[in-house]
Each structure stands twice: as structure tokens, then as C-alpha cells.
Amino acid sequence: MEQVIQKAGGKLIGFYATMGRYDLVMIAEGPSDEVAFGQLITLGMLGNVRTTTLKAFTRQEYAKILGKLP
């Protein structure tokens, strides 16, 4: 999967085998949400993978969003 992410211009940040509800947790970043979505679709087409996505913001991005609030 890391090669697929890199080929699309992304980067695998973390890969964790987990116990509990999820078997694996992968943290990746990509050049855009559209690229990330395309990667998820490609992964889903394999037929044996289900994904849950979570958009995250850095502290700086979070502060910028808060700064725009009235």
C-alpha cells in the first residue's frame, strides 16, 4: 500500500497493527482530498478491505480556523 500512496504523491506517516475494533491503522497524507479519496476507492476495489476516514488538522490549521470565527 505504501507504494500506491507514494505513486499518487502521498506519504505514509504511520502503520499500526491494533487490537480491538480495527485490525490496522494507517496514517497517510496526500496532496489533496481528491487524491486520498481515489486511493481509498482503489483500496476498496480489492474487495477485502473496509475503510474509515478521518480528516485531521494540524495545530496551526486549527488556530487559523479558530481565528476566522466571529
mmCIF file of the N, C-alpha and C atoms, coordinates in Angstrom:
data_MODEL
# 
_entry.id   MODEL 
# 
loop_
_atom_site.group_PDB 
_atom_site.id 
_atom_site.type_symbol 
_atom_site.label_atom_id 
_atom_site.label_alt_id 
_atom_site.label_comp_id 
_atom_site.label_asym_id 
_atom_site.label_entity_id 
_atom_site.label_seq_id 
_atom_site.pdbx_PDB_ins_code 
_atom_site.Cartn_x 
_atom_site.Cartn_y 
_atom_site.Cartn_z 
_atom_site.occupancy 
_atom_site.B_iso_or_equiv 
_atom_site.pdbx_formal_charge 
_atom_site.auth_seq_id 
_atom_site.auth_comp_id 
_atom_site.auth_asym_id 
_atom_site.auth_atom_id 
_atom_site.pdbx_PDB_model_num 
ATOM 1   N N  . MET A 1 1  ? 0.816   -1.201 0.000  1.00 0.00 ? 1  MET A N  1 
ATOM 2   C CA . MET A 1 1  ? 0.000   0.000  0.000  1.00 0.00 ? 1  MET A CA 1 
ATOM 3   C C  . MET A 1 1  ? 0.856   1.259  0.000  1.00 0.00 ? 1  MET A C  1 
ATOM 4   N N  . GLU A 1 2  ? 2.006   1.189  0.630  1.00 0.00 ? 2  GLU A N  1 
ATOM 5   C CA . GLU A 1 2  ? 2.863   2.374  0.692  1.00 0.00 ? 2  GLU A CA 1 
ATOM 6   C C  . GLU A 1 2  ? 3.274   2.834  -0.707 1.00 0.00 ? 2  GLU A C  1 
ATOM 7   N N  . GLN A 1 3  ? 3.529   1.890  -1.609 1.00 0.00 ? 3  GLN A N  1 
ATOM 8   C CA . GLN A 1 3  ? 3.911   2.257  -2.971 1.00 0.00 ? 3  GLN A CA 1 
ATOM 9   C C  . GLN A 1 3  ? 2.769   2.972  -3.693 1.00 0.00 ? 3  GLN A C  1 
ATOM 10  N N  . VAL A 1 4  ? 1.533   2.532  -3.452 1.00 0.00 ? 4  VAL A N  1 
ATOM 11  C CA . VAL A 1 4  ? 0.363   3.168  -4.062 1.00 0.00 ? 4  VAL A CA 1 
ATOM 12  C C  . VAL A 1 4  ? 0.241   4.610  -3.569 1.00 0.00 ? 4  VAL A C  1 
ATOM 13  N N  . ILE A 1 5  ? 0.432   4.809  -2.277 1.00 0.00 ? 5  ILE A N  1 
ATOM 14  C CA . ILE A 1 5  ? 0.357   6.148  -1.690 1.00 0.00 ? 5  ILE A CA 1 
ATOM 15  C C  . ILE A 1 5  ? 1.436   7.049  -2.276 1.00 0.00 ? 5  ILE A C  1 
ATOM 16  N N  . GLN A 1 6  ? 2.665   6.531  -2.336 1.00 0.00 ? 6  GLN A N  1 
ATOM 17  C CA . GLN A 1 6  ? 3.774   7.323  -2.861 1.00 0.00 ? 6  GLN A CA 1 
ATOM 18  C C  . GLN A 1 6  ? 3.594   7.635  -4.341 1.00 0.00 ? 6  GLN A C  1 
ATOM 19  N N  . LYS A 1 7  ? 3.099   6.675  -5.112 1.00 0.00 ? 7  LYS A N  1 
ATOM 20  C CA . LYS A 1 7  ? 2.885   6.881  -6.550 1.00 0.00 ? 7  LYS A CA 1 
ATOM 21  C C  . LYS A 1 7  ? 1.900   8.015  -6.802 1.00 0.00 ? 7  LYS A C  1 
ATOM 22  N N  . ALA A 1 8  ? 0.942   8.179  -5.897 1.00 0.00 ? 8  ALA A N  1 
ATOM 23  C CA . ALA A 1 8  ? -0.059  9.242  -6.041 1.00 0.00 ? 8  ALA A CA 1 
ATOM 24  C C  . ALA A 1 8  ? 0.427   10.565 -5.451 1.00 0.00 ? 8  ALA A C  1 
ATOM 25  N N  . GLY A 1 9  ? 1.665   10.605 -4.972 1.00 0.00 ? 9  GLY A N  1 
ATOM 26  C CA . GLY A 1 9  ? 2.204   11.838 -4.416 1.00 0.00 ? 9  GLY A CA 1 
ATOM 27  C C  . GLY A 1 9  ? 2.001   11.983 -2.924 1.00 0.00 ? 9  GLY A C  1 
ATOM 28  N N  . GLY A 1 10 ? 1.590   10.907 -2.255 1.00 0.00 ? 10 GLY A N  1 
ATOM 29  C CA . GLY A 1 10 ? 1.355   10.953 -0.813 1.00 0.00 ? 10 GLY A CA 1 
ATOM 30  C C  . GLY A 1 10 ? 2.505   10.370 -0.024 1.00 0.00 ? 10 GLY A C  1 
ATOM 31  N N  . LYS A 1 11 ? 2.299   10.307 1.274  1.00 0.00 ? 11 LYS A N  1 
ATOM 32  C CA . LYS A 1 11 ? 3.330   9.796  2.177  1.00 0.00 ? 11 LYS A CA 1 
ATOM 33  C C  . LYS A 1 11 ? 2.660   9.013  3.302  1.00 0.00 ? 11 LYS A C  1 
ATOM 34  N N  . LEU A 1 12 ? 3.165   7.816  3.565  1.00 0.00 ? 12 LEU A N  1 
ATOM 35  C CA . LEU A 1 12 ? 2.689   7.023  4.688  1.00 0.00 ? 12 LEU A CA 1 
ATOM 36  C C  . LEU A 1 12 ? 3.389   7.525  5.944  1.00 0.00 ? 12 LEU A C  1 
ATOM 37  N N  . ILE A 1 13 ? 2.617   8.010  6.897  1.00 0.00 ? 13 ILE A N  1 
ATOM 38  C CA . ILE A 1 13 ? 3.156   8.578  8.131  1.00 0.00 ? 13 ILE A CA 1 
ATOM 39  C C  . ILE A 1 13 ? 3.287   7.514  9.212  1.00 0.00 ? 13 ILE A C  1 
ATOM 40  N N  . GLY A 1 14 ? 2.290   6.649  9.312  1.00 0.00 ? 14 GLY A N  1 
ATOM 41  C CA . GLY A 1 14 ? 2.316   5.623  10.350 1.00 0.00 ? 14 GLY A CA 1 
ATOM 42  C C  . GLY A 1 14 ? 1.506   4.406  9.945  1.00 0.00 ? 14 GLY A C  1 
ATOM 43  N N  . PHE A 1 15 ? 1.911   3.251  10.437 1.00 0.00 ? 15 PHE A N  1 
ATOM 44  C CA . PHE A 1 15 ? 1.218   1.989  10.171 1.00 0.00 ? 15 PHE A CA 1 
ATOM 45  C C  . PHE A 1 15 ? 1.234   1.207  11.473 1.00 0.00 ? 15 PHE A C  1 
ATOM 46  N N  . TYR A 1 16 ? 0.061   0.875  11.982 1.00 0.00 ? 16 TYR A N  1 
ATOM 47  C CA . TYR A 1 16 ? -0.042  0.206  13.278 1.00 0.00 ? 16 TYR A CA 1 
ATOM 48  C C  . TYR A 1 16 ? -0.973  -0.992 13.197 1.00 0.00 ? 16 TYR A C  1 
ATOM 49  N N  . ALA A 1 17 ? -0.537  -2.125 13.689 1.00 0.00 ? 17 ALA A N  1 
ATOM 50  C CA . ALA A 1 17 ? -1.416  -3.272 13.897 1.00 0.00 ? 17 ALA A CA 1 
ATOM 51  C C  . ALA A 1 17 ? -2.061  -3.052 15.257 1.00 0.00 ? 17 ALA A C  1 
ATOM 52  N N  . THR A 1 18 ? -3.390  -3.153 15.305 1.00 0.00 ? 18 THR A N  1 
ATOM 53  C CA . THR A 1 18 ? -4.098  -2.823 16.536 1.00 0.00 ? 18 THR A CA 1 
ATOM 54  C C  . THR A 1 18 ? -4.978  -3.974 16.994 1.00 0.00 ? 18 THR A C  1 
ATOM 55  N N  . MET A 1 19 ? -5.327  -3.938 18.245 1.00 0.00 ? 19 MET A N  1 
ATOM 56  C CA . MET A 1 19 ? -6.257  -4.913 18.808 1.00 0.00 ? 19 MET A CA 1 
ATOM 57  C C  . MET A 1 19 ? -7.558  -4.180 19.095 1.00 0.00 ? 19 MET A C  1 
ATOM 58  N N  . GLY A 1 20 ? -8.665  -4.859 18.916 1.00 0.00 ? 20 GLY A N  1 
ATOM 59  C CA . GLY A 1 20 ? -9.949  -4.224 19.162 1.00 0.00 ? 20 GLY A CA 1 
ATOM 60  C C  . GLY A 1 20 ? -10.761 -4.135 17.897 1.00 0.00 ? 20 GLY A C  1 
ATOM 61  N N  . ARG A 1 21 ? -11.492 -3.061 17.757 1.00 0.00 ? 21 ARG A N  1 
ATOM 62  C CA . ARG A 1 21 ? -12.424 -2.902 16.639 1.00 0.00 ? 21 ARG A CA 1 
ATOM 63  C C  . ARG A 1 21 ? -11.729 -2.909 15.275 1.00 0.00 ? 21 ARG A C  1 
ATOM 64  N N  . TYR A 1 22 ? -10.547 -2.357 15.200 1.00 0.00 ? 22 TYR A N  1 
ATOM 65  C CA . TYR A 1 22 ? -9.822  -2.255 13.929 1.00 0.00 ? 22 TYR A CA 1 
ATOM 66  C C  . TYR A 1 22 ? -8.556  -3.100 13.982 1.00 0.00 ? 22 TYR A C  1 
ATOM 67  N N  . ASP A 1 23 ? -8.234  -3.730 12.850 1.00 0.00 ? 23 ASP A N  1 
ATOM 68  C CA . ASP A 1 23 ? -7.037  -4.565 12.767 1.00 0.00 ? 23 ASP A CA 1 
ATOM 69  C C  . ASP A 1 23 ? -5.787  -3.753 12.463 1.00 0.00 ? 23 ASP A C  1 
ATOM 70  N N  . LEU A 1 24 ? -5.964  -2.736 11.643 1.00 0.00 ? 24 LEU A N  1 
ATOM 71  C CA . LEU A 1 24 ? -4.841  -1.892 11.230 1.00 0.00 ? 24 LEU A CA 1 
ATOM 72  C C  . LEU A 1 24 ? -5.254  -0.431 11.250 1.00 0.00 ? 24 LEU A C  1 
ATOM 73  N N  . VAL A 1 25 ? -4.301  0.426  11.563 1.00 0.00 ? 25 VAL A N  1 
ATOM 74  C CA . VAL A 1 25 ? -4.498  1.861  11.446 1.00 0.00 ? 25 VAL A CA 1 
ATOM 75  C C  . VAL A 1 25 ? -3.331  2.391  10.628 1.00 0.00 ? 25 VAL A C  1 
ATOM 76  N N  . MET A 1 26 ? -3.664  3.061  9.537  1.00 0.00 ? 26 MET A N  1 
ATOM 77  C CA . MET A 1 26 ? -2.646  3.692  8.704  1.00 0.00 ? 26 MET A CA 1 
ATOM 78  C C  . MET A 1 26 ? -2.886  5.190  8.716  1.00 0.00 ? 26 MET A C  1 
ATOM 79  N N  . ILE A 1 27 ? -1.820  5.939  8.871  1.00 0.00 ? 27 ILE A N  1 
ATOM 80  C CA . ILE A 1 27 ? -1.898  7.397  8.818  1.00 0.00 ? 27 ILE A CA 1 
ATOM 81  C C  . ILE A 1 27 ? -1.100  7.826  7.594  1.00 0.00 ? 27 ILE A C  1 
ATOM 82  N N  . ALA A 1 28 ? -1.789  8.503  6.680  1.00 0.00 ? 28 ALA A N  1 
ATOM 83  C CA . ALA A 1 28 ? -1.147  8.936  5.441  1.00 0.00 ? 28 ALA A CA 1 
ATOM 84  C C  . ALA A 1 28 ? -1.565  10.361 5.141  1.00 0.00 ? 28 ALA A C  1 
ATOM 85  N N  . GLU A 1 29 ? -0.721  11.038 4.384  1.00 0.00 ? 29 GLU A N  1 
ATOM 86  C CA . GLU A 1 29 ? -1.090  12.367 3.914  1.00 0.00 ? 29 GLU A CA 1 
ATOM 87  C C  . GLU A 1 29 ? -0.906  12.385 2.403  1.00 0.00 ? 29 GLU A C  1 
ATOM 88  N N  . GLY A 1 30 ? -1.722  13.180 1.763  1.00 0.00 ? 30 GLY A N  1 
ATOM 89  C CA . GLY A 1 30 ? -1.663  13.272 0.316  1.00 0.00 ? 30 GLY A CA 1 
ATOM 90  C C  . GLY A 1 30 ? -1.727  14.704 -0.136 1.00 0.00 ? 30 GLY A C  1 
ATOM 91  N N  . PRO A 1 31 ? -1.509  14.912 -1.417 1.00 0.00 ? 31 PRO A N  1 
ATOM 92  C CA . PRO A 1 31 ? -1.506  16.282 -1.928 1.00 0.00 ? 31 PRO A CA 1 
ATOM 93  C C  . PRO A 1 31 ? -2.880  16.940 -1.926 1.00 0.00 ? 31 PRO A C  1 
ATOM 94  N N  . SER A 1 32 ? -3.957  16.134 -1.858 1.00 0.00 ? 32 SER A N  1 
ATOM 95  C CA . SER A 1 32 ? -5.302  16.709 -1.827 1.00 0.00 ? 32 SER A CA 1 
ATOM 96  C C  . SER A 1 32 ? -6.292  15.668 -1.322 1.00 0.00 ? 32 SER A C  1 
ATOM 97  N N  . ASP A 1 33 ? -7.462  16.132 -0.928 1.00 0.00 ? 33 ASP A N  1 
ATOM 98  C CA . ASP A 1 33 ? -8.522  15.212 -0.506 1.00 0.00 ? 33 ASP A CA 1 
ATOM 99  C C  . ASP A 1 33 ? -8.958  14.324 -1.664 1.00 0.00 ? 33 ASP A C  1 
ATOM 100 N N  . GLU A 1 34 ? -8.948  14.883 -2.879 1.00 0.00 ? 34 GLU A N  1 
ATOM 101 C CA . GLU A 1 34 ? -9.353  14.107 -4.049 1.00 0.00 ? 34 GLU A CA 1 
ATOM 102 C C  . GLU A 1 34 ? -8.406  12.936 -4.297 1.00 0.00 ? 34 GLU A C  1 
ATOM 103 N N  . VAL A 1 35 ? -7.113  13.157 -4.134 1.00 0.00 ? 35 VAL A N  1 
ATOM 104 C CA . VAL A 1 35 ? -6.130  12.079 -4.304 1.00 0.00 ? 35 VAL A CA 1 
ATOM 105 C C  . VAL A 1 35 ? -6.338  11.018 -3.229 1.00 0.00 ? 35 VAL A C  1 
ATOM 106 N N  . ALA A 1 36 ? -6.536  11.450 -1.997 1.00 0.00 ? 36 ALA A N  1 
ATOM 107 C CA . ALA A 1 36 ? -6.753  10.500 -0.903 1.00 0.00 ? 36 ALA A CA 1 
ATOM 108 C C  . ALA A 1 36 ? -8.012  9.673  -1.147 1.00 0.00 ? 36 ALA A C  1 
ATOM 109 N N  . PHE A 1 37 ? -9.068  10.310 -1.618 1.00 0.00 ? 37 PHE A N  1 
ATOM 110 C CA . PHE A 1 37 ? -10.309 9.599  -1.896 1.00 0.00 ? 37 PHE A CA 1 
ATOM 111 C C  . PHE A 1 37 ? -10.110 8.568  -3.002 1.00 0.00 ? 37 PHE A C  1 
ATOM 112 N N  . GLY A 1 38 ? -9.374  8.930  -4.024 1.00 0.00 ? 38 GLY A N  1 
ATOM 113 C CA . GLY A 1 38 ? -9.065  7.991  -5.099 1.00 0.00 ? 38 GLY A CA 1 
ATOM 114 C C  . GLY A 1 38 ? -8.297  6.785  -4.593 1.00 0.00 ? 38 GLY A C  1 
ATOM 115 N N  . GLN A 1 39 ? -7.383  7.020  -3.666 1.00 0.00 ? 39 GLN A N  1 
ATOM 116 C CA . GLN A 1 39 ? -6.625  5.910  -3.077 1.00 0.00 ? 39 GLN A CA 1 
ATOM 117 C C  . GLN A 1 39 ? -7.544  4.989  -2.284 1.00 0.00 ? 39 GLN A C  1 
ATOM 118 N N  . LEU A 1 40 ? -8.496  5.557  -1.561 1.00 0.00 ? 40 LEU A N  1 
ATOM 119 C CA . LEU A 1 40 ? -9.437  4.740  -0.794 1.00 0.00 ? 40 LEU A CA 1 
ATOM 120 C C  . LEU A 1 40 ? -10.323 3.908  -1.707 1.00 0.00 ? 40 LEU A C  1 
ATOM 121 N N  . ILE A 1 41 ? -10.741 4.499  -2.817 1.00 0.00 ? 41 ILE A N  1 
ATOM 122 C CA . ILE A 1 41 ? -11.553 3.752  -3.775 1.00 0.00 ? 41 ILE A CA 1 
ATOM 123 C C  . ILE A 1 41 ? -10.740 2.594  -4.348 1.00 0.00 ? 41 ILE A C  1 
ATOM 124 N N  . THR A 1 42 ? -9.494  2.866  -4.714 1.00 0.00 ? 42 THR A N  1 
ATOM 125 C CA . THR A 1 42 ? -8.621  1.815  -5.243 1.00 0.00 ? 42 THR A CA 1 
ATOM 126 C C  . THR A 1 42 ? -8.462  0.688  -4.235 1.00 0.00 ? 42 THR A C  1 
ATOM 127 N N  . LEU A 1 43 ? -8.259  1.034  -2.985 1.00 0.00 ? 43 LEU A N  1 
ATOM 128 C CA . LEU A 1 43 ? -8.119  0.034  -1.931 1.00 0.00 ? 43 LEU A CA 1 
ATOM 129 C C  . LEU A 1 43 ? -9.407  -0.759 -1.767 1.00 0.00 ? 43 LEU A C  1 
ATOM 130 N N  . GLY A 1 44 ? -10.542 -0.078 -1.795 1.00 0.00 ? 44 GLY A N  1 
ATOM 131 C CA . GLY A 1 44 ? -11.834 -0.743 -1.652 1.00 0.00 ? 44 GLY A CA 1 
ATOM 132 C C  . GLY A 1 44 ? -12.138 -1.698 -2.794 1.00 0.00 ? 44 GLY A C  1 
ATOM 133 N N  . MET A 1 45 ? -11.603 -1.414 -3.978 1.00 0.00 ? 45 MET A N  1 
ATOM 134 C CA . MET A 1 45 ? -11.837 -2.273 -5.136 1.00 0.00 ? 45 MET A CA 1 
ATOM 135 C C  . MET A 1 45 ? -11.178 -3.639 -4.963 1.00 0.00 ? 45 MET A C  1 
ATOM 136 N N  . LEU A 1 46 ? -10.267 -3.762 -4.019 1.00 0.00 ? 46 LEU A N  1 
ATOM 137 C CA . LEU A 1 46 ? -9.649  -5.067 -3.752 1.00 0.00 ? 46 LEU A CA 1 
ATOM 138 C C  . LEU A 1 46 ? -10.670 -6.049 -3.189 1.00 0.00 ? 46 LEU A C  1 
ATOM 139 N N  . GLY A 1 47 ? -11.728 -5.515 -2.583 1.00 0.00 ? 47 GLY A N  1 
ATOM 140 C CA . GLY A 1 47 ? -12.830 -6.343 -2.132 1.00 0.00 ? 47 GLY A CA 1 
ATOM 141 C C  . GLY A 1 47 ? -12.722 -6.897 -0.730 1.00 0.00 ? 47 GLY A C  1 
ATOM 142 N N  . ASN A 1 48 ? -11.591 -6.809 -0.097 1.00 0.00 ? 48 ASN A N  1 
ATOM 143 C CA . ASN A 1 48 ? -11.452 -7.383 1.236  1.00 0.00 ? 48 ASN A CA 1 
ATOM 144 C C  . ASN A 1 48 ? -11.061 -6.341 2.280  1.00 0.00 ? 48 ASN A C  1 
ATOM 145 N N  . VAL A 1 49 ? -11.251 -5.080 1.943  1.00 0.00 ? 49 VAL A N  1 
ATOM 146 C CA . VAL A 1 49 ? -10.852 -4.004 2.849  1.00 0.00 ? 49 VAL A CA 1 
ATOM 147 C C  . VAL A 1 49 ? -12.010 -3.035 3.015  1.00 0.00 ? 49 VAL A C  1 
ATOM 148 N N  . ARG A 1 50 ? -12.268 -2.643 4.237  1.00 0.00 ? 50 ARG A N  1 
ATOM 149 C CA . ARG A 1 50 ? -13.210 -1.562 4.537  1.00 0.00 ? 50 ARG A CA 1 
ATOM 150 C C  . ARG A 1 50 ? -12.427 -0.453 5.210  1.00 0.00 ? 50 ARG A C  1 
ATOM 151 N N  . THR A 1 51 ? -12.764 0.762  4.891  1.00 0.00 ? 51 THR A N  1 
ATOM 152 C CA . THR A 1 51 ? -12.020 1.884  5.454  1.00 0.00 ? 51 THR A CA 1 
ATOM 153 C C  . THR A 1 51 ? -12.926 2.802  6.260  1.00 0.00 ? 51 THR A C  1 
ATOM 154 N N  . THR A 1 52 ? -12.326 3.484  7.192  1.00 0.00 ? 52 THR A N  1 
ATOM 155 C CA . THR A 1 52 ? -12.946 4.582  7.924  1.00 0.00 ? 52 THR A CA 1 
ATOM 156 C C  . THR A 1 52 ? -11.967 5.737  7.809  1.00 0.00 ? 52 THR A C  1 
ATOM 157 N N  . THR A 1 53 ? -12.453 6.876  7.382  1.00 0.00 ? 53 THR A N  1 
ATOM 158 C CA . THR A 1 53 ? -11.554 8.003  7.192  1.00 0.00 ? 53 THR A CA 1 
ATOM 159 C C  . THR A 1 53 ? -11.786 9.065  8.261  1.00 0.00 ? 53 THR A C  1 
ATOM 160 N N  . LEU A 1 54 ? -10.769 9.858  8.476  1.00 0.00 ? 54 LEU A N  1 
ATOM 161 C CA . LEU A 1 54 ? -10.822 10.936 9.456  1.00 0.00 ? 54 LEU A CA 1 
ATOM 162 C C  . LEU A 1 54 ? -9.943  12.056 8.943  1.00 0.00 ? 54 LEU A C  1 
ATOM 163 N N  . LYS A 1 55 ? -10.534 13.204 8.721  1.00 0.00 ? 55 LYS A N  1 
ATOM 164 C CA . LYS A 1 55 ? -9.743  14.359 8.303  1.00 0.00 ? 55 LYS A CA 1 
ATOM 165 C C  . LYS A 1 55 ? -9.200  15.035 9.555  1.00 0.00 ? 55 LYS A C  1 
ATOM 166 N N  . ALA A 1 56 ? -7.901  15.277 9.547  1.00 0.00 ? 56 ALA A N  1 
ATOM 167 C CA . ALA A 1 56 ? -7.247  15.875 10.709 1.00 0.00 ? 56 ALA A CA 1 
ATOM 168 C C  . ALA A 1 56 ? -6.636  17.220 10.331 1.00 0.00 ? 56 ALA A C  1 
ATOM 169 N N  . PHE A 1 57 ? -6.563  18.107 11.305 1.00 0.00 ? 57 PHE A N  1 
ATOM 170 C CA . PHE A 1 57 ? -5.963  19.414 11.109 1.00 0.00 ? 57 PHE A CA 1 
ATOM 171 C C  . PHE A 1 57 ? -4.795  19.566 12.078 1.00 0.00 ? 57 PHE A C  1 
ATOM 172 N N  . THR A 1 58 ? -3.715  20.178 11.618 1.00 0.00 ? 58 THR A N  1 
ATOM 173 C CA . THR A 1 58 ? -2.573  20.454 12.493 1.00 0.00 ? 58 THR A CA 1 
ATOM 174 C C  . THR A 1 58 ? -2.967  21.554 13.482 1.00 0.00 ? 58 THR A C  1 
ATOM 175 N N  . ARG A 1 59 ? -2.140  21.779 14.462 1.00 0.00 ? 59 ARG A N  1 
ATOM 176 C CA . ARG A 1 59 ? -2.405  22.863 15.418 1.00 0.00 ? 59 ARG A CA 1 
ATOM 177 C C  . ARG A 1 59 ? -2.479  24.210 14.706 1.00 0.00 ? 59 ARG A C  1 
ATOM 178 N N  . GLN A 1 60 ? -1.589  24.407 13.739 1.00 0.00 ? 60 GLN A N  1 
ATOM 179 C CA . GLN A 1 60 ? -1.565  25.669 13.015 1.00 0.00 ? 60 GLN A CA 1 
ATOM 180 C C  . GLN A 1 60 ? -2.842  25.846 12.187 1.00 0.00 ? 60 GLN A C  1 
ATOM 181 N N  . GLU A 1 61 ? -3.277  24.780 11.517 1.00 0.00 ? 61 GLU A N  1 
ATOM 182 C CA . GLU A 1 61 ? -4.506  24.860 10.737 1.00 0.00 ? 61 GLU A CA 1 
ATOM 183 C C  . GLU A 1 61 ? -5.707  25.114 11.645 1.00 0.00 ? 61 GLU A C  1 
ATOM 184 N N  . TYR A 1 62 ? -5.722  24.456 12.783 1.00 0.00 ? 62 TYR A N  1 
ATOM 185 C CA . TYR A 1 62 ? -6.803  24.615 13.756 1.00 0.00 ? 62 TYR A CA 1 
ATOM 186 C C  . TYR A 1 62 ? -6.857  26.068 14.246 1.00 0.00 ? 62 TYR A C  1 
ATOM 187 N N  . ALA A 1 63 ? -5.693  26.619 14.572 1.00 0.00 ? 63 ALA A N  1 
ATOM 188 C CA . ALA A 1 63 ? -5.641  28.003 15.049 1.00 0.00 ? 63 ALA A CA 1 
ATOM 189 C C  . ALA A 1 63 ? -6.128  28.971 13.972 1.00 0.00 ? 63 ALA A C  1 
ATOM 190 N N  . LYS A 1 64 ? -5.776  28.701 12.707 1.00 0.00 ? 64 LYS A N  1 
ATOM 191 C CA . LYS A 1 64 ? -6.209  29.558 11.610 1.00 0.00 ? 64 LYS A CA 1 
ATOM 192 C C  . LYS A 1 64 ? -7.725  29.516 11.470 1.00 0.00 ? 64 LYS A C  1 
ATOM 193 N N  . ILE A 1 65 ? -8.323  28.328 11.578 1.00 0.00 ? 65 ILE A N  1 
ATOM 194 C CA . ILE A 1 65 ? -9.778  28.185 11.504 1.00 0.00 ? 65 ILE A CA 1 
ATOM 195 C C  . ILE A 1 65 ? -10.434 28.960 12.640 1.00 0.00 ? 65 ILE A C  1 
ATOM 196 N N  . LEU A 1 66 ? -9.908  28.794 13.856 1.00 0.00 ? 66 LEU A N  1 
ATOM 197 C CA . LEU A 1 66 ? -10.475 29.483 15.002 1.00 0.00 ? 66 LEU A CA 1 
ATOM 198 C C  . LEU A 1 66 ? -10.350 30.995 14.862 1.00 0.00 ? 66 LEU A C  1 
ATOM 199 N N  . GLY A 1 67 ? -9.269  31.444 14.248 1.00 0.00 ? 67 GLY A N  1 
ATOM 200 C CA . GLY A 1 67 ? -9.045  32.867 14.052 1.00 0.00 ? 67 GLY A CA 1 
ATOM 201 C C  . GLY A 1 67 ? -10.054 33.516 13.122 1.00 0.00 ? 67 GLY A C  1 
ATOM 202 N N  . LYS A 1 68 ? -10.716 32.720 12.306 1.00 0.00 ? 68 LYS A N  1 
ATOM 203 C CA . LYS A 1 68 ? -11.715 33.239 11.371 1.00 0.00 ? 68 LYS A CA 1 
ATOM 204 C C  . LYS A 1 68 ? -13.122 33.289 11.963 1.00 0.00 ? 68 LYS A C  1 
ATOM 205 N N  . LEU A 1 69 ? -13.285 32.741 13.166 1.00 0.00 ? 69 LEU A N  1 
ATOM 206 C CA . LEU A 1 69 ? -14.599 32.737 13.801 1.00 0.00 ? 69 LEU A CA 1 
ATOM 207 C C  . LEU A 1 69 ? -14.946 34.126 14.315 1.00 0.00 ? 69 LEU A C  1 
ATOM 208 N N  . PRO A 1 70 ? -16.237 34.449 14.332 1.00 0.00 ? 70 PRO A N  1 
ATOM 209 C CA . PRO A 1 70 ? -16.642 35.782 14.817 1.00 0.00 ? 70 PRO A CA 1 
ATOM 210 C C  . PRO A 1 70 ? -16.379 35.952 16.315 1.00 0.00 ? 70 PRO A C  1 
# 
